[in-house]
Amino acid sequence: MWIQAVRTVLPDHRYRQERITEAVQALLPADPEALRRFHTATGVTGRNLALPLERYGRLGGFGEANDAYIDVALELGERAVKAALEEAGLAPGEVDLIVFCSSTGVATPSLDSRLAQRAGLRPDVKRLPLFGLGCAGGAAGLARLHDYLRGWPDQAGLLVCVELCSLTVQRDDGSTANLIASGLFGDGAAAVAAVGEERRGHGPGPRVVATKSRLYPGTRHVMGWQVGEYGLRLVLSPDLVDLVEARLAGDVAAFLAEHGLRVGEVRSWICHPGGPRVIETISRVLGLPEDALELTWRSLRAVGNLSSVSVLNVLQRTIAHRRPPPGEPAVLLALGPGFAAELVLLRW
């Protein structure tokens, strides 16, 4: 599978982190100093939000927040799809499969059915909606699109990720997880246009060589949602960093060894910006050079953690600003609920 285009689209409501912190103080039952400390520690300088800041205090509950999710997700998703198709030089009618990832709202029919119609895709387009993958969704969705195009190498497909994390912050929750979420996560959408091996196009993106999923039993408590009266309440355990430290390096090394590679031979790392401690731990356990995850850090600082969208934003930045020489391998990596790791081996 060849990646032809990656496009990230952000909501128009852009705020500096300090302004968001001030607004959140009025909404959450938390010590203001603790809130500022958590927000500052994320390293995020600003975020784009689904709604104007003043709207969040007026959201009546999960139903109203989810209605806003559907409206904004469709708008951002449509913009991302059209931008990716235009960059790839693909007409909407050429798309054979749309994979849709999101974990911050619910809808039936799933939003991919509405996006397909809004973007002008064929009535017989195949659809694969994926829910619950969280931050790993961008990498997992890319892997599932690759699986399909291996079987149909003359076809084209789309991956669309949309996450509106700000709509899930719980106003009645003063927990550490909720405070971190209110300062770390942002909103956005991304679309990837790709073609099979027999339709090699002329886009600037890499080729997907192989993928690997790694599920860690007994770690359900590390990350996820608890569904309550006011919607999706974040589960985020401090054990996450310890798990990354204990398991990730071995799994990455084993994955690369299957393809005759060692960690030191990979110079391009496209990692999900899960947060400062997670990024630092990934870099340390893999023994990466100091600047290896610079684009991951830039993404985090500029827009926050966009859940499934983030790793695709880093991929777009890599293509635009640091595209490796032809033939060089790269690893795209994301972690998410399960707890799970998703690994994608690329070659430029």
C-alpha positions as CSV (number, residue, x, y, z in Angstrom):
1,M,0.0,0.0,0.0
2,W,1.3,3.5,-0.9
3,I,0.2,6.5,1.1
4,Q,-0.6,9.3,-1.4
5,A,-1.7,12.1,0.9
6,V,-2.2,12.9,4.6
7,R,-4.3,15.9,5.6
8,T,-5.1,17.2,9.1
9,V,-8.0,19.6,9.7
10,L,-8.5,21.5,13.0
11,P,-11.5,23.4,14.3
12,D,-11.5,27.2,13.8
13,H,-11.7,27.9,17.6
14,R,-8.1,28.3,18.6
15,Y,-7.0,29.3,22.1
16,R,-3.7,29.6,24.0
17,Q,-3.3,27.1,26.8
18,E,-3.5,29.8,29.5
19,R,-6.9,31.0,28.2
20,I,-8.2,27.4,28.3
21,T,-6.9,26.9,31.8
22,E,-8.8,30.0,32.9
23,A,-12.0,28.7,31.4
24,V,-11.6,25.2,32.8
25,Q,-11.1,26.6,36.3
26,A,-14.7,27.8,36.2
27,L,-16.0,24.4,35.2
28,L,-14.1,21.8,37.3
29,P,-14.2,21.2,41.1
30,A,-10.4,21.4,41.4
31,D,-7.8,23.5,43.2
32,P,-6.8,26.2,40.7
33,E,-3.1,25.8,41.5
34,A,-3.2,22.1,40.9
35,L,-5.1,22.7,37.6
36,R,-2.5,25.2,36.4
37,R,0.3,22.8,37.3
38,F,-1.2,19.9,35.4
39,H,-1.9,22.1,32.3
40,T,1.6,23.6,32.3
41,A,3.2,20.1,32.7
42,T,1.6,19.0,29.4
43,G,3.9,21.3,27.4
44,V,0.9,22.2,25.2
45,T,1.0,25.9,24.1
46,G,-2.4,26.0,22.4
47,R,-5.3,23.9,21.2
48,N,-8.2,24.0,18.7
49,L,-11.5,23.2,20.2
50,A,-14.8,21.9,18.7
51,L,-16.8,24.7,20.2
52,P,-16.1,28.3,21.4
53,L,-14.9,28.2,25.0
54,E,-18.1,29.8,26.4
55,R,-20.2,27.0,25.0
56,Y,-18.8,24.3,27.2
57,G,-20.3,25.6,30.4
58,R,-23.8,25.5,28.8
59,L,-23.7,21.9,27.5
60,G,-26.6,20.2,29.3
61,G,-25.3,16.6,29.4
62,F,-24.1,13.7,27.3
63,G,-26.9,14.0,24.7
64,E,-26.2,17.6,23.9
65,A,-22.4,17.0,23.9
66,N,-22.8,14.1,21.5
67,D,-25.1,16.1,19.2
68,A,-22.3,18.7,19.0
69,Y,-19.8,15.8,18.3
70,I,-21.8,14.6,15.3
71,D,-22.2,18.1,13.8
72,V,-18.5,19.1,14.2
73,A,-17.1,15.7,13.4
74,L,-19.0,15.6,10.1
75,E,-17.7,19.1,9.1
76,L,-14.1,18.4,10.0
77,G,-14.2,14.9,8.5
78,E,-15.6,16.1,5.2
79,R,-12.9,18.8,5.0
80,A,-10.2,16.3,5.7
81,V,-11.5,13.8,3.1
82,K,-11.8,16.4,0.3
83,A,-8.3,17.8,1.1
84,A,-6.7,14.4,1.1
85,L,-8.3,13.3,-2.2
86,E,-7.4,16.6,-3.9
87,E,-3.8,16.2,-2.8
88,A,-3.7,12.6,-3.9
89,G,-5.2,13.4,-7.3
90,L,-8.0,10.9,-6.6
91,A,-11.7,11.5,-7.5
92,P,-14.3,10.6,-4.9
93,G,-15.7,7.9,-7.2
94,E,-12.3,6.1,-7.2
95,V,-12.5,5.3,-3.4
96,D,-13.3,1.6,-2.8
97,L,-13.1,1.6,1.0
98,I,-13.4,4.1,3.8
99,V,-12.1,3.2,7.3
100,F,-13.4,5.5,10.0
101,C,-11.9,5.8,13.5
102,S,-13.2,7.7,16.5
103,S,-13.7,7.2,20.2
104,T,-15.0,10.5,21.5
105,G,-18.7,10.2,20.4
106,V,-21.2,7.7,19.2
107,A,-23.6,7.6,16.2
108,T,-25.7,5.0,14.4
109,P,-25.6,5.1,11.4
110,S,-21.9,5.5,11.9
111,L,-20.4,8.8,10.6
112,D,-18.6,7.2,7.7
113,S,-22.0,6.6,6.0
114,R,-22.8,10.3,6.2
115,L,-19.2,11.3,5.2
116,A,-19.4,9.0,2.2
117,Q,-22.4,10.8,0.9
118,R,-21.2,14.3,1.8
119,A,-17.9,13.7,0.1
120,G,-19.4,12.2,-3.0
121,L,-18.1,8.6,-2.6
122,R,-19.8,5.8,-4.6
123,P,-23.0,4.2,-3.2
124,D,-21.2,0.9,-3.2
125,V,-18.2,2.1,-1.3
126,K,-17.2,-0.4,1.5
127,R,-17.2,1.0,5.0
128,L,-15.3,-0.1,8.1
129,P,-16.1,2.0,11.2
130,L,-13.7,1.4,14.2
131,F,-14.6,2.5,17.7
132,G,-12.7,2.2,21.0
133,L,-9.1,2.2,19.8
134,G,-8.5,5.7,21.3
135,C,-5.0,7.0,20.7
136,A,-4.0,3.9,18.8
137,G,-6.7,4.3,16.2
138,G,-4.7,6.2,13.6
139,A,-2.0,3.5,13.5
140,A,-4.6,0.6,13.7
141,G,-6.8,2.2,11.0
142,L,-3.8,2.5,8.7
143,A,-3.0,-1.1,9.3
144,R,-6.5,-2.2,8.5
145,L,-6.5,-0.1,5.3
146,H,-3.2,-1.8,4.4
147,D,-4.8,-5.3,5.0
148,Y,-7.6,-4.4,2.6
149,L,-5.4,-3.0,-0.2
150,R,-3.1,-6.1,0.0
151,G,-6.1,-8.1,-1.0
152,W,-7.3,-5.6,-3.6
153,P,-4.0,-4.1,-4.9
154,D,-5.7,-2.3,-7.8
155,Q,-8.0,-0.3,-5.6
156,A,-7.9,2.9,-3.5
157,G,-9.0,3.7,0.1
158,L,-9.4,6.3,2.7
159,L,-8.7,6.4,6.4
160,V,-10.5,9.1,8.4
161,C,-9.9,9.8,12.0
162,V,-12.0,12.4,14.0
163,E,-11.6,13.1,17.7
164,L,-13.4,15.8,19.7
165,C,-11.8,15.2,23.0
166,S,-12.9,18.5,24.6
167,L,-16.5,17.3,24.5
168,T,-15.7,14.5,26.9
169,V,-14.2,16.6,29.8
170,Q,-16.5,15.9,32.8
171,R,-17.6,19.0,34.7
172,D,-18.4,17.1,38.0
173,D,-15.0,15.3,38.1
174,G,-12.0,16.6,40.0
175,S,-9.9,13.5,39.4
176,T,-6.3,13.7,38.3
177,A,-7.2,11.9,35.0
178,N,-9.9,14.6,34.2
179,L,-7.6,17.4,35.1
180,I,-4.9,16.0,32.8
181,A,-7.4,15.5,30.0
182,S,-8.6,19.1,30.3
183,G,-5.1,20.3,29.6
184,L,-3.7,17.7,27.3
185,F,-6.3,16.7,24.6
186,G,-7.3,18.7,21.6
187,D,-9.8,18.3,18.7
188,G,-9.2,17.6,15.1
189,A,-9.6,15.3,12.1
190,A,-7.2,13.7,9.6
191,A,-7.6,11.7,6.4
192,V,-5.2,9.4,4.6
193,A,-5.6,8.6,0.9
194,A,-3.8,5.4,-0.2
195,V,-3.7,3.0,-3.2
196,G,-2.7,-0.6,-3.6
197,E,0.6,-1.8,-5.1
198,E,-0.8,-2.1,-8.6
199,R,-2.0,1.5,-8.5
200,R,1.3,3.1,-7.5
201,G,0.6,6.8,-7.7
202,H,2.9,9.8,-7.5
203,G,2.2,11.0,-3.9
204,P,5.0,11.9,-1.5
205,G,4.1,9.4,1.2
206,P,5.8,6.1,2.1
207,R,4.9,2.5,1.4
208,V,3.4,0.4,4.2
209,V,5.5,-2.7,4.5
210,A,4.1,-4.5,7.5
211,T,2.0,-4.1,10.6
212,K,1.9,-5.6,14.1
213,S,-0.7,-5.3,16.9
214,R,0.3,-6.1,20.5
215,L,-2.4,-6.5,23.2
216,Y,-1.3,-6.7,26.8
217,P,-3.6,-8.9,28.9
218,G,-4.7,-7.7,32.3
219,T,-4.2,-4.0,31.5
220,R,-7.7,-2.9,30.9
221,H,-7.5,-0.5,33.8
222,V,-4.7,1.5,32.2
223,M,-6.7,3.6,29.7
224,G,-10.3,3.8,28.4
225,W,-13.8,5.2,29.2
226,Q,-16.3,4.7,32.0
227,V,-19.7,5.6,30.6
228,G,-21.7,7.6,33.1
229,E,-24.7,9.9,33.3
230,Y,-22.7,12.8,31.8
231,G,-21.0,10.7,29.1
232,L,-17.5,9.4,28.6
233,R,-15.3,9.7,31.7
234,L,-11.6,9.2,31.1
235,V,-9.7,6.3,32.7
236,L,-6.0,7.0,32.8
237,S,-3.7,5.1,35.1
238,P,-0.1,6.0,36.2
239,D,0.8,2.4,35.3
240,L,0.8,3.4,31.6
241,V,4.4,4.7,31.7
242,D,5.6,1.7,33.6
243,L,4.0,-0.6,31.1
244,V,5.6,1.2,28.2
245,E,9.0,1.0,29.9
246,A,8.6,-2.7,30.6
247,R,7.2,-4.0,27.3
248,L,7.6,-1.6,24.4
249,A,11.3,-2.0,23.5
250,G,11.1,-5.8,23.3
251,D,8.0,-5.7,21.1
252,V,9.5,-3.1,18.7
253,A,12.8,-5.0,18.4
254,A,11.0,-8.3,17.7
255,F,8.8,-6.6,15.1
256,L,11.8,-5.1,13.3
257,A,13.7,-8.4,13.5
258,E,11.0,-10.1,11.6
259,H,11.9,-7.8,8.7
260,G,15.7,-8.0,9.1
261,L,16.1,-4.7,10.9
262,R,17.4,-3.4,14.2
263,V,16.2,-0.3,16.1
264,G,19.4,1.5,15.3
265,E,18.9,1.2,11.6
266,V,15.6,3.1,11.7
267,R,16.1,6.9,11.6
268,S,12.5,8.0,11.1
269,W,10.1,7.5,14.1
270,I,6.5,8.7,13.7
271,C,5.2,8.4,17.3
272,H,1.9,9.4,18.8
273,P,2.3,12.3,21.2
274,G,0.7,10.8,24.2
275,G,2.1,13.3,26.6
276,P,5.6,14.4,27.8
277,R,6.3,11.4,30.1
278,V,5.1,8.9,27.5
279,I,7.3,10.5,24.7
280,E,10.3,10.6,27.0
281,T,9.9,7.0,28.0
282,I,9.5,5.8,24.4
283,S,12.7,7.7,23.4
284,R,14.6,6.3,26.4
285,V,13.6,2.6,26.1
286,L,14.3,2.6,22.4
287,G,17.6,4.4,22.8
288,L,16.6,7.0,20.1
289,P,18.8,10.0,19.2
290,E,17.8,13.2,21.0
291,D,16.1,14.7,18.0
292,A,14.3,11.5,16.7
293,L,10.9,12.5,18.1
294,E,11.2,16.3,17.5
295,L,8.1,16.3,15.2
296,T,6.1,14.4,17.8
297,W,7.1,17.1,20.4
298,R,6.1,19.8,17.9
299,S,2.7,18.3,17.3
300,L,2.1,18.0,21.1
301,R,3.1,21.6,21.7
302,A,1.1,23.1,18.8
303,V,-2.2,21.2,19.1
304,G,-2.2,18.9,22.1
305,N,-2.9,15.2,22.0
306,L,-5.5,14.6,19.3
307,S,-6.0,10.9,20.2
308,S,-6.2,8.8,17.0
309,V,-5.6,11.9,14.8
310,S,-2.2,12.7,16.4
311,V,0.0,10.1,14.8
312,L,-1.4,11.0,11.4
313,N,-0.6,14.7,12.1
314,V,3.0,13.6,12.9
315,L,3.1,11.6,9.7
316,Q,1.9,14.7,7.7
317,R,4.6,16.8,9.4
318,T,7.2,14.1,8.5
319,I,6.2,14.1,4.8
320,A,6.2,17.9,4.7
321,H,9.3,18.8,6.8
322,R,11.6,15.8,7.1
323,R,10.9,13.3,4.3
324,P,13.6,10.6,4.5
325,P,15.5,9.4,1.4
326,P,13.9,6.8,-0.9
327,G,14.1,3.3,0.5
328,E,14.8,4.3,4.1
329,P,12.7,2.4,6.7
330,A,10.5,4.2,9.3
331,V,8.3,3.1,12.2
332,L,4.9,4.6,12.9
333,L,3.9,3.8,16.5
334,A,0.8,4.5,18.7
335,L,-0.4,3.2,22.1
336,G,-4.0,3.0,23.2
337,P,-6.7,1.3,25.3
338,G,-6.5,-2.4,25.7
339,F,-3.8,-1.7,26.7
340,A,-2.3,-2.1,23.2
341,A,0.5,-1.1,20.9
342,E,0.1,-0.6,17.1
343,L,3.2,-0.7,15.0
344,V,3.5,0.1,11.3
345,L,6.7,-0.5,9.3
346,L,7.1,2.0,6.4
347,R,9.6,2.4,3.6
348,W,10.0,5.7,1.8
